Amino acid sequence: MNRPIHLRIRQFILDGIKERRFLPGAKIPTEAELVLQFGVSRMTVNKAVRDLASEGVLIRFAGDGTYVAERKAESPLLDVNNIAEEIQGRGHRYRAAIILLRAEPASTEVALWLGLASGTELFHSIIVHFENEMAIQIEDRYVNPAFAPDYLQQDFSNETPNAYLMRSCPLSDIEHTVEAVLPTAAEQALLNISEGEPCLRVLRRTWSHKHLVSFSRLLHPGSSYKLRSQTRVKK
């Protein structure tokens, strides 16, 4: 059975946002343009747009038009949370794409981050995390095999590396460094973003019982992600 036309218009707008044809802060087609495109009444188009506005997906300005809301996913800066649980906790769909999962010798830079000799064999994974089919994080992680020997045997499409590491070697200490960067061409392709879009990169090291276990580079598109920190001030 065919879906009601207002749901088809709604899906057209949502697909445009997901595929980045309608960017955050940008106008969507006018109601008059959607009426012509779908061959329906103004009332039908208005219902689709109104419903998305009530959900916070769109923002309507009288006499100006309708814009894509600048909604950013958010993670706590000072904690190490499971990104799948964060996304699902927002009521959204989570998916992971495994780009790389292998053993390889540590470069000089990575070896320094993990306090090991250059060339030491490490486990390396690159995973793209999606929220409602929008890529919101590239997780580029190196793991010391001494503390997670079964890392390469895990199915990270069903369980995140964070969840696995918390089970196998519970977290005791973390270190974060945050910087603004421009993505490489490969990163642009994985995140489906334009060349000039700035990103947030978090460099994270984690320890388990004083053993340095993992070093990660977490890259987020700046237009759709933010980091938050809250600290209680002692009186």
BAFI-3210 file (N, C-alpha, C; in Angstrom, 3 decimals, decimal comma, padded with zeros to 6 digits):
// residues 235
n [1|2|3|4|5|6|7|8|9|10|11|12|13|14|15|16|17|18|19|20|21|22|23|24|25|26|27|28|29|30|31|32|33|34|35|36|37|38|39|40|41|42|43|44|45|46|47|48|49|50|51|52|53|54|55|56|57|58|59|60|61|62|63|64|65|66|67|68|69|70|71|72|73|74|75|76|77|78|79|80|81|82|83|84|85|86|87|88|89|90|91|92|93|94|95|96|97|98|99|100|101|102|103|104|105|106|107|108|109|110|111|112|113|114|115|116|117|118|119|120|121|122|123|124|125|126|127|128|129|130|131|132|133|134|135|136|137|138|139|140|141|142|143|144|145|146|147|148|149|150|151|152|153|154|155|156|157|158|159|160|161|162|163|164|165|166|167|168|169|170|171|172|173|174|175|176|177|178|179|180|181|182|183|184|185|186|187|188|189|190|191|192|193|194|195|196|197|198|199|200|201|202|203|204|205|206|207|208|209|210|211|212|213|214|215|216|217|218|219|220|221|222|223|224|225|226|227|228|229|230|231|232|233|234|235]
n.u [000,849|000,524|002,302|000,913|000,877|001,977|003,782|005,638|006,686|007,780|009,777|011,369|012,453|013,857|015,676|017,115|018,412|019,947|021,589|022,948|022,141|020,472|021,734|022,622|021,193|020,572|018,186|015,278|013,502|010,844|007,373|005,696|007,316|007,555|004,900|004,574|006,514|005,593|002,998|000,700|-001,638|-001,298|-001,888|-001,234|001,569|002,208|001,531|003,487|005,837|005,229|005,029|007,707|008,904|007,779|009,079|011,581|013,344|013,215|013,163|010,885|010,357|008,294|007,422|009,955|011,021|011,753|014,064|016,812|017,274|019,999|021,128|023,143|024,922|025,976|028,602|029,991|032,943|034,787|034,373|034,369|032,308|030,055|029,564|027,515|025,504|025,051|023,918|021,654|020,389|019,482|017,333|017,822|018,975|021,674|024,671|027,565|030,486|033,035|036,177|038,859|040,727|043,243|046,518|049,530|052,817|053,871|053,953|056,436|055,235|052,784|053,814|055,132|052,923|051,803|053,795|055,680|058,156|059,168|057,780|056,733|054,304|050,914|047,332|045,130|042,363|039,868|036,925|033,768|031,233|027,715|024,858|021,504|022,069|023,878|027,244|029,056|031,366|034,779|036,561|039,728|041,751|044,342|045,544|047,100|048,188|048,839|047,032|044,542|044,057|042,249|041,227|041,141|039,410|036,864|033,459|032,907|030,797|028,641|029,300|030,848|034,349|034,932|033,040|033,870|036,542|036,054|034,936|036,989|039,331|038,934|038,424|040,634|041,990|041,953|042,961|042,589|042,937|041,936|041,392|040,989|040,663|041,321|039,835|041,401|041,470|040,622|039,299|037,263|035,745|034,891|033,320|031,540|031,649|032,357|035,336|036,241|035,120|035,429|036,694|036,328|038,843|039,584|042,121|042,799|043,878|043,807|043,894|044,232|044,163|046,590|048,008|048,843|046,609|045,247|045,225|043,553|042,303|039,735|037,508|035,279|032,674|032,496|030,131|028,044|028,458|029,266|031,227|030,935|031,448|031,182|031,776|031,894|032,217|034,181|033,309]
n.v [-001,190|002,223|004,876|007,653|010,852|013,038|011,850|010,915|013,307|014,238|012,259|012,802|015,289|014,568|012,720|014,467|015,982|014,012|013,198|015,476|017,407|019,349|021,405|021,919|024,864|025,873|026,828|024,894|023,650|025,862|025,889|026,286|025,390|022,690|021,912|022,072|020,189|017,721|017,678|018,199|019,444|022,628|022,363|019,704|019,662|021,525|020,157|018,117|019,664|021,126|019,081|018,166|020,469|020,635|018,542|019,503|019,273|021,042|024,642|027,262|030,442|033,157|034,714|034,427|031,770|028,215|026,467|024,143|022,814|023,505|021,049|019,476|016,539|015,367|014,828|013,910|015,505|014,814|012,195|008,676|007,429|004,977|005,225|004,128|003,686|006,327|007,435|005,806|006,422|008,946|008,342|007,661|006,007|003,726|002,867|001,079|001,225|-000,828|000,010|-000,668|-003,297|-004,697|-006,152|-004,341|-002,800|-000,324|003,127|005,729|007,990|006,966|005,000|006,585|007,834|005,640|004,810|002,903|000,934|001,965|000,277|-001,841|-004,415|-003,613|-003,545|-002,270|-000,303|001,171|002,818|003,944|005,763|006,019|008,138|007,955|007,366|009,358|010,155|010,598|010,274|009,381|006,776|006,159|003,864|002,555|-000,323|-001,905|-005,135|-006,753|-006,310|-006,650|-009,176|-010,487|-008,663|-008,356|-010,329|-009,535|-008,561|-005,618|-004,352|-004,983|-004,559|-001,884|-000,829|000,504|-000,616|-003,289|-003,063|-002,016|-004,222|-006,143|-004,975|-003,003|000,540|002,873|005,327|008,348|010,415|013,424|015,318|018,093|019,392|021,698|020,897|020,571|018,227|015,394|014,330|011,660|011,440|013,308|011,952|009,698|010,880|012,210|015,006|018,451|019,905|022,185|022,039|022,405|020,251|018,569|017,138|014,609|013,523|010,665|008,885|005,860|004,158|001,089|-000,026|001,310|000,578|001,502|001,297|001,976|004,143|006,720|008,453|010,565|011,745|014,325|015,817|019,302|020,721|019,195|018,187|018,341|018,853|018,440|019,688|019,383|020,526|020,132|022,668|022,892|024,021]
n.w [000,000|-000,830|000,756|002,621|000,983|002,351|004,042|002,242|001,303|003,668|004,015|001,810|002,529|004,873|003,775|002,165|004,114|005,390|003,270|002,904|001,102|001,955|004,113|007,632|008,947|006,476|003,893|003,052|000,111|-000,912|000,214|-001,956|-004,056|-003,383|-003,620|-006,412|-007,189|-006,130|-006,892|-005,299|-002,798|-001,111|001,570|002,150|001,811|003,774|006,102|006,231|006,504|008,800|010,736|010,857|011,785|014,331|015,527|015,788|013,715|011,606|011,249|011,191|009,750|009,718|006,727|005,723|005,368|005,543|007,490|007,912|011,064|013,242|014,619|016,884|017,598|020,807|023,116|026,302|027,409|029,403|030,066|029,151|027,074|025,673|022,345|020,820|022,712|023,499|021,155|020,769|023,127|022,580|021,140|018,526|015,491|015,399|013,690|012,568|010,533|009,517|008,701|008,776|010,289|011,866|012,593|013,046|012,674|015,031|014,261|014,639|015,855|016,948|018,628|020,536|021,748|023,020|024,659|023,842|022,038|018,781|016,005|017,433|017,534|017,096|017,573|015,199|014,460|012,365|012,429|011,359|012,834|012,805|013,031|012,673|009,996|009,351|009,212|012,129|013,534|013,107|014,278|015,047|016,155|018,254|019,857|022,610|022,298|024,480|026,496|025,465|023,994|022,285|020,548|017,692|016,936|017,434|016,689|015,588|014,450|015,886|018,532|020,167|020,096|022,499|024,317|024,303|025,303|027,836|029,029|028,898|029,935|032,321|032,525|034,069|034,044|032,083|029,314|027,579|024,589|022,747|019,506|016,768|013,385|009,832|007,680|006,062|002,591|002,478|004,928|004,564|002,657|004,124|006,117|004,590|003,973|003,063|001,564|002,952|005,477|008,929|011,536|014,718|016,594|018,807|020,806|022,493|025,297|027,116|030,239|032,071|035,227|035,641|033,409|030,149|027,664|025,258|022,401|020,776|017,912|017,487|015,232|014,472|012,531|012,493|012,055|012,960|015,481|018,959|021,936|025,427|028,726|032,215|035,408|038,874|041,203|044,005|047,239]
ca.u [000,000|001,314|002,270|000,309|001,813|002,708|004,919|006,643|007,345|008,598|010,962|012,194|013,201|014,807|016,749|017,947|019,263|020,907|022,534|023,599|021,655|019,953|022,687|022,159|021,177|020,209|016,775|014,783|012,620|009,642|006,168|005,214|008,151|007,201|003,583|004,794|007,313|004,842|001,667|-000,283|-002,141|-000,460|-002,186|-000,479|002,975|002,298|001,506|004,806|006,801|004,840|005,388|009,161|009,224|007,397|010,074|012,862|014,202|013,175|012,761|010,116|010,336|007,228|007,865|011,345|011,164|011,972|015,483|017,220|017,757|021,397|021,118|024,441|025,094|026,778|029,237|030,744|034,372|035,623|034,048|034,503|031,021|029,813|028,871|026,269|024,505|024,719|023,022|020,387|019,772|018,796|016,219|018,230|019,518|023,142|025,294|029,022|031,123|034,414|037,031|040,140|040,910|044,408|047,740|050,545|053,861|053,591|054,776|057,133|054,276|051,859|054,610|055,331|051,659|051,531|054,947|056,275|059,211|058,717|057,764|056,005|053,038|049,703|046,077|044,680|041,013|039,248|035,487|032,929|029,986|026,624|023,634|020,465|022,759|024,831|028,526|029,362|032,688|035,755|037,342|040,999|042,210|045,446|045,388|048,221|047,680|049,091|045,910|043,298|044,567|041,210|040,637|040,905|038,371|035,560|032,579|032,661|029,535|027,638|029,756|031,899|035,610|034,827|032,324|034,733|037,674|035,555|034,726|038,219|040,321|038,159|039,088|041,011|042,415|041,825|043,594|042,005|043,407|040,968|041,909|040,238|041,487|040,657|039,961|042,081|040,538|040,045|038,356|036,099|034,931|034,269|032,313|030,657|031,652|033,083|036,766|036,537|034,391|036,315|036,336|036,883|039,584|039,917|043,183|042,435|044,609|043,113|044,668|043,527|045,038|047,878|048,612|048,378|046,004|044,707|045,344|042,553|042,014|038,298|037,265|033,854|032,384|032,172|028,784|027,000|028,885|029,881|031,681|030,440|032,108|030,555|032,598|031,365|033,189|034,181|033,178]
ca.v [000,000|003,444|005,738|008,969|011,727|013,915|011,076|010,885|014,622|014,227|011,438|013,542|016,306|013,867|012,187|015,596|016,341|012,918|013,201|016,776|018,340|020,427|021,471|022,634|026,311|026,260|026,728|023,799|024,220|026,507|025,071|026,401|024,511|021,297|021,684|021,789|018,965|016,528|017,749|018,057|020,702|023,358|021,824|018,458|020,047|022,214|019,161|017,472|020,638|021,452|017,953|018,161|021,626|020,314|017,590|020,191|019,025|022,259|025,881|028,083|031,874|033,779|035,667|034,186|030,425|027,106|026,128|022,938|023,163|023,148|020,135|018,816|015,468|015,859|013,844|014,507|015,558|014,259|010,785|007,798|006,767|004,134|006,081|003,473|003,957|007,753|007,657|005,137|007,163|010,096|007,831|007,606|004,740|003,634|001,892|001,213|000,678|-001,201|000,376|-001,377|-004,044|-005,531|-005,955|-003,645|-002,201|001,046|004,212|006,446|008,847|006,155|004,356|007,571|008,011|004,460|004,501|001,655|001,091|002,037|-001,036|-002,809|-004,785|-003,126|-003,756|-000,991|-000,323|002,419|002,570|005,129|005,633|006,745|008,445|008,146|007,275|010,452|009,853|011,618|010,074|008,382|006,302|005,586|003,389|001,607|-001,048|-002,764|-006,505|-007,405|-006,121|-006,990|-010,115|-010,953|-007,473|-008,535|-011,334|-008,973|-008,024|-004,246|-003,851|-005,276|-004,027|-000,889|-001,090|000,985|-001,601|-004,468|-002,768|-001,874|-005,579|-006,936|-004,285|-001,828|001,834|003,482|006,711|008,822|011,687|013,978|016,551|018,463|020,384|021,941|020,504|020,363|016,796|014,963|013,911|010,373|011,694|013,964|010,922|008,851|011,661|012,821|016,447|019,225|020,100|023,257|021,940|022,092|019,108|018,446|015,894|014,285|012,527|010,060|007,725|005,235|003,240|000,128|-000,384|001,979|000,123|002,275|000,264|002,385|005,518|006,910|009,749|010,595|012,907|014,640|017,004|020,413|021,234|018,330|017,535|019,190|018,204|019,175|019,398|019,974|020,259|020,662|023,495|022,641|025,238]
ca.w [000,000|-000,916|001,935|002,406|000,277|003,273|004,558|001,178|001,323|004,891|003,786|000,857|003,282|005,751|002,931|001,764|005,257|005,581|002,149|002,963|000,088|002,779|005,216|008,821|008,800|005,109|003,556|002,226|-000,915|-000,393|000,108|-003,336|-004,891|-003,059|-004,218|-007,828|-007,348|-005,778|-007,480|-004,220|-002,275|-000,150|002,898|002,317|002,016|005,060|007,184|006,300|007,024|010,170|011,604|011,049|012,630|015,708|016,031|015,913|012,552|010,810|011,911|010,255|010,024|008,938|005,729|005,302|004,850|006,475|007,534|008,639|012,401|013,489|015,758|017,004|018,568|021,927|023,993|027,408|027,120|030,457|030,280|027,993|026,939|024,510|021,383|020,409|023,756|023,407|020,014|021,058|024,220|021,987|020,356|017,122|015,006|015,385|012,794|012,460|009,338|009,824|007,568|008,912|011,539|011,589|013,368|012,257|013,511|015,458|013,761|015,710|016,563|017,750|019,674|021,601|022,460|023,842|025,506|023,373|021,044|017,397|015,361|018,252|016,903|017,741|016,864|014,644|013,892|011,934|012,391|011,222|013,587|012,156|013,751|011,653|008,703|009,158|009,858|013,132|014,135|012,672|015,423|014,600|017,471|018,409|021,122|022,997|022,337|025,759|027,406|024,769|022,980|021,368|019,918|016,253|016,730|017,799|015,646|016,020|013,923|016,909|019,822|019,931|020,784|023,873|025,130|024,451|026,179|029,199|029,554|028,990|030,777|032,774|032,514|035,353|033,810|030,713|028,964|026,363|023,956|021,715|018,574|015,539|012,235|008,555|007,368|004,841|001,535|002,873|006,026|003,957|002,011|005,142|006,838|003,592|004,210|002,061|001,799|003,902|006,744|010,048|012,369|016,057|016,783|020,199|021,001|023,776|025,802|028,243|031,062|032,906|036,356|035,412|032,153|028,999|026,828|023,965|021,913|019,733|017,297|017,221|014,380|014,353|011,724|013,376|011,828|013,510|016,718|019,975|023,160|026,594|029,997|033,404|036,590|040,121|041,897|045,452|048,038]
c.u [000,885|001,188|001,535|001,340|002,587|003,887|006,014|007,405|008,262|009,892|011,907|013,050|014,250|015,966|017,684|018,886|020,348|021,990|023,229|023,295|021,038|020,812|022,088|022,267|020,772|018,705|016,474|013,923|011,358|008,441|005,605|005,998|007,813|005,825|003,734|005,514|006,486|003,419|000,553|-000,723|-001,147|-000,667|-001,378|000,999|003,144|002,304|002,859|005,836|006,507|005,234|006,888|009,601|008,897|008,372|011,457|013,815|014,314|012,797|012,086|010,133|009,303|007,807|009,268|011,504|011,413|013,411|015,696|017,798|019,195|021,463|022,444|024,369|026,073|027,340|029,927|032,231|035,183|035,321|034,350|033,226|030,978|028,990|027,573|025,168|024,102|023,671|021,659|019,644|019,066|017,594|016,528|018,822|021,036|023,575|026,785|029,498|032,591|035,269|038,328|040,178|042,052|045,504|048,764|051,605|053,545|054,526|055,461|056,161|053,373|052,599|054,851|054,071|051,386|052,711|055,630|057,394|058,603|058,811|057,086|054,668|051,857|048,487|045,546|043,287|040,616|037,767|034,771|031,602|028,933|025,467|022,567|021,080|023,628|026,113|028,875|030,723|033,499|036,580|038,567|041,753|043,366|045,364|046,624|047,710|047,877|047,888|044,558|043,620|043,530|040,586|040,272|039,812|036,963|034,786|032,168|031,484|028,411|028,015|030,895|033,201|035,585|034,158|033,188|035,872|037,228|035,293|036,044|039,288|039,702|039,009|039,432|041,401|042,213|042,569|043,013|042,790|042,443|041,570|040,973|041,153|040,639|040,866|040,783|041,026|039,857|039,009|037,101|035,168|034,201|033,150|031,293|030,509|032,499|034,518|037,039|035,850|035,337|035,783|036,921|037,599|039,943|041,005|042,988|043,349|043,863|044,020|043,728|044,494|046,480|048,618|048,004|047,920|045,728|044,997|044,398|042,589|040,542|037,979|035,770|033,672|031,889|030,750|027,712|027,396|029,471|030,260|031,287|031,210|031,372|031,362|031,965|032,467|033,078|034,127|033,940]
c.v [001,241|004,256|007,022|009,926|012,625|013,178|010,954|012,203|014,724|013,447|012,107|014,579|015,643|013,284|013,303|016,043|015,281|012,926|014,541|017,648|019,558|020,474|022,182|024,146|026,797|026,092|025,423|024,422|024,822|025,567|025,121|025,482|023,045|020,944|021,318|020,468|017,709|016,537|017,570|019,439|021,332|022,798|020,547|018,747|020,671|021,225|018,493|018,404|020,956|020,336|017,922|019,346|021,332|019,338|018,223|019,959|020,285|023,447|026,765|029,537|032,523|034,821|035,440|032,805|029,417|026,628|024,794|023,371|022,699|022,322|019,389|017,670|015,935|014,701|014,561|014,424|014,777|012,803|009,998|006,984|005,916|004,934|005,452|003,752|005,431|007,993|007,031|005,835|008,416|009,661|007,701|006,245|004,801|002,566|002,148|000,582|000,418|-000,938|-000,425|-002,087|-005,035|-005,288|-005,276|-003,064|-000,744|002,027|004,890|007,286|008,036|005,466|005,321|007,771|006,846|004,047|003,204|001,952|001,138|000,665|-002,113|-003,136|-004,318|-003,588|-002,385|-001,161|001,088|002,113|003,908|004,855|006,546|006,951|008,787|008,234|008,481|010,111|010,959|011,398|009,044|008,031|005,550|005,167|002,397|000,987|-001,905|-004,199|-007,207|-007,338|-006,407|-007,971|-010,571|-009,812|-007,716|-009,555|-010,796|-008,498|-006,617|-003,590|-004,080|-004,737|-003,054|-001,313|-000,632|-000,045|-002,847|-004,208|-002,591|-003,236|-006,284|-006,299|-002,962|-000,574|002,321|004,947|007,054|010,140|012,151|015,198|016,849|019,545|020,518|021,654|020,546|018,905|016,552|014,563|012,592|010,556|012,392|012,924|010,068|009,579|012,309|014,325|017,141|019,487|021,126|023,129|021,579|020,924|019,274|017,109|015,747|013,220|011,968|008,887|007,175|004,209|002,271|-000,340|000,065|001,471|000,924|001,298|000,735|003,856|005,673|008,335|009,709|011,877|013,088|015,837|018,145|020,913|020,411|017,676|018,556|018,350|019,078|018,738|020,093|019,543|020,883|021,420|023,247|023,959|025,097]
c.w [000,000|000,365|001,616|001,848|001,230|003,896|003,510|001,117|002,531|004,656|002,797|001,580|004,168|004,950|002,480|002,863|005,451|004,515|001,975|001,739|000,763|004,042|006,424|008,623|007,422|004,890|002,820|001,118|-000,289|-000,529|-001,307|-004,275|-004,641|-003,615|-005,691|-008,036|-007,134|-006,331|-006,469|-003,756|-001,306|001,258|003,176|002,583|003,396|006,213|007,347|006,931|008,486|011,148|011,882|011,903|014,087|016,350|016,176|014,771|011,701|011,700|010,872|010,708|009,112|007,985|005,214|004,690|005,946|006,346|008,259|009,982|012,569|014,759|015,787|018,010|019,627|022,728|025,134|027,134|028,136|030,770|029,015|027,908|025,680|023,505|020,895|021,430|023,759|022,324|020,278|022,197|023,740|021,153|018,885|016,772|014,953|014,385|012,757|011,158|009,663|008,589|007,591|010,263|011,316|012,621|012,475|013,193|013,821|014,773|014,938|016,534|017,481|018,888|020,838|022,411|023,410|024,714|025,146|022,385|019,653|016,750|016,171|017,582|017,747|016,947|016,450|014,055|013,470|011,711|012,230|011,936|012,978|013,121|012,723|010,266|008,378|009,914|010,849|013,800|013,354|013,896|014,899|015,854|017,348|019,798|021,362|023,132|023,676|026,685|026,761|023,646|021,960|020,557|018,451|015,954|017,010|016,575|016,062|015,294|014,917|018,285|019,562|020,603|022,242|024,773|025,360|025,433|027,628|029,836|029,827|029,878|031,249|032,922|033,912|035,197|032,342|030,552|027,636|025,893|022,819|020,829|017,379|014,349|010,969|008,149|006,114|003,806|001,904|003,979|005,519|003,341|003,042|005,883|005,904|003,835|003,143|002,507|002,900|005,239|007,888|010,876|013,767|016,149|018,252|020,175|022,408|024,097|027,007|028,915|031,783|033,975|036,101|034,178|030,997|027,916|025,410|023,678|020,735|019,199|016,893|016,459|014,173|013,417|012,610|013,225|012,514|014,828|017,669|021,180|024,341|027,830|031,122|034,621|037,808|040,853|043,397|046,200|049,360]
res [m|n|r|p|i|h|l|r|i|r|q|f|i|l|d|g|i|k|e|r|r|f|l|p|g|a|k|i|p|t|e|a|e|l|v|l|q|f|g|v|s|r|m|t|v|n|k|a|v|r|d|l|a|s|e|g|v|l|i|r|f|a|g|d|g|t|y|v|a|e|r|k|a|e|s|p|l|l|d|v|n|n|i|a|e|e|i|q|g|r|g|h|r|y|r|a|a|i|i|l|l|r|a|e|p|a|s|t|e|v|a|l|w|l|g|l|a|s|g|t|e|l|f|h|s|i|i|v|h|f|e|n|e|m|a|i|q|i|e|d|r|y|v|n|p|a|f|a|p|d|y|l|q|q|d|f|s|n|e|t|p|n|a|y|l|m|r|s|c|p|l|s|d|i|e|h|t|v|e|a|v|l|p|t|a|a|e|q|a|l|l|n|i|s|e|g|e|p|c|l|r|v|l|r|r|t|w|s|h|k|h|l|v|s|f|s|r|l|l|h|p|g|s|s|y|k|l|r|s|q|t|r|v|k|k]
***
